[in-house]
Amino acid sequence: MSCEEQAEFPISPETASTMARTFQVLADPTRVRILAILSQGELSVGSLAERLQMSPSAVSHQLRLLRQRRLVRRRREGKRVFYTLDDDHVHALFRDALDHIEEQKGTNPK
């Protein structure tokens, strides 16, 4: 692919599709709230459910979708399962989106 063609298509169709699926998962307010909570640190499913005022099974379902897109990861400790953001890229993606929204609202001018 020439430099000119690369400028027209900076990412491959496969990468664009993967990104779109990631953004689709993030298009749910409950999942965004889960990421917001987990951006502050690791929590168990029960603690997340309590903070979200949802059933543990409903939270587990949302976490499964986030895990499939590698946005969160889990750690087992006996019967308890703890979740955290998958890596610094996820934290940055969340933070950048939040900064963008706050900037639009005028609460975080740059």
N, C-alpha and C positions, 0 to 999 in steps of 0.2 A: 504494500500500500504506500503510495507516495505521500509526501508531507502535506500536500494540498488535500488529499483524500482524508488523512488523519485529522486535519483541521475541521473538516466537515463532520466527521464522525469520531468525536474524542473517546467514545467508549463503544465496545462491541454490542451487538444486539443481545447477546447472552447476559452481559453485565447489566445492560439497561433493564432487562427483564428481571434479573435478580434484585436490582435496586427497587424496582417498582413493587415487587412482592414484599420487600422490607417496609416500604412506605405504606403499603396496604395494611400490614399488621399494625403499624403505628397510627393508623387512622381511627383507632378505637379509643375513646376517652378513658375507659377503665384500664386499658393497657398502658396508656400514657401516665395515668396516676400510679400504676405499679412501678414504672420506670422512675418516676419522681421519688417515690418512697425508697426504692432500692439505690438511687443515686446517693442516698445518705448512709448506706451500709447494708450489710447482709441481714436478712430476716428469715424466720421460719414461715412456712405457709400459714400456720395458725396466727402468727403475729400480723402478717399481711392481711389476712381475712378480717381480723379484729379492727385494724386501722381503716380498712376499706368498707367495713360493715357489710361484708358479704360472707357467704358460706365458704368453708375451706375447699369444697369441691368446685365451686364456681371460680375461685381464685386459681386453683390447680389447672383448670381448663385454660384460663388465660395465660398462665405461666408456660404451659405446654406449647402454645402458639408462639410465644416469645422465644422459647428455647429452640424451637424448630428453625427460627430465623437467626439463631445464635446471638440474640440480644441479651439473654440472661443465661446463667449457668447454675447448676445445683450442686449441693454437697450434702451427703447423708451423714447423719450422726445418730446411730441407732435407728429408731423408727421415725425420727424427725428429719425433715428435708429443709435445707436452708438455700435461699436464692440470693444471688447478687448479680450486678451487671456483668456481662461477659468480659468486657475489657475497657480500656481507656477510650477506644473509638466510640463505643456506645455512649459512654458518659459525655464525650465531646459532642456527639450528634444530638443528644438530649439537651445539653447546655446551650449549644448553638441555636437550636430551634426555640428554646425558651428565651434566649437573648433577643432573637429576631422578633418574637411576639411582643416582648416587653418594650423593645425599641419602637415598634409600630404603635403601641399604646402610649408611648411617651414616658414610660416609667423607668427606662434604662437608656437615656440618650448617649450616643457615642460621639 
